[in-house]
Amino acid sequence: MKENPSIQLPDIRHNLVLKAPILKVWEAVATSEGLATWFMPNDFQPKQGHAFHLNAGGFGLSPCTVTEINPPHHLSFRWGKDWTITFELQELDGATAFTLIHSGWKTDETTEFGESHEVVRNRMDQGWAGLLQSLASHVEK
């Protein structure tokens, strides 16, 4: 009997233009202090290969590893067992084009907490929209 292959679900992708210089946005997404202001408490360090944790409240500490870093334009890290988070930044005459990509979604996978990727993906898509508004409020002041 043949097993059904895993089907990749679309990445979560959010694009926005932040009315802030690229270095201010980079500071907010690529430092421990910056991430804590709009995302989650953490022990992040901007070094490729650095293992860190996001404090996900009731879900506990989520293990992460920095996989790519190219200041001030690109940061990717593994989150938990399945996901990759990528922040892409592009300078726009005093503003910053910002893209968030949350990848690693599969139809037959479950999270460490036993929930299906399909259910969690929809929740996380909405969650990212709110978090990115927090990011915008933080960097645009």
Secondary structure as UniProt FT lines:
FT   STRAND          12..18
FT   HELIX           22..29
FT   HELIX           32..38
FT   TURN            48..49
FT   STRAND          51..55
FT   HELIX           57..59
FT   STRAND          61..70
FT   TURN            71..73
FT   STRAND          74..79
FT   TURN            80..82
FT   STRAND          83..92
FT   TURN            93..94
FT   STRAND          95..103
FT   TURN            107..108
FT   TURN            112..113
FT   HELIX           117..139
//
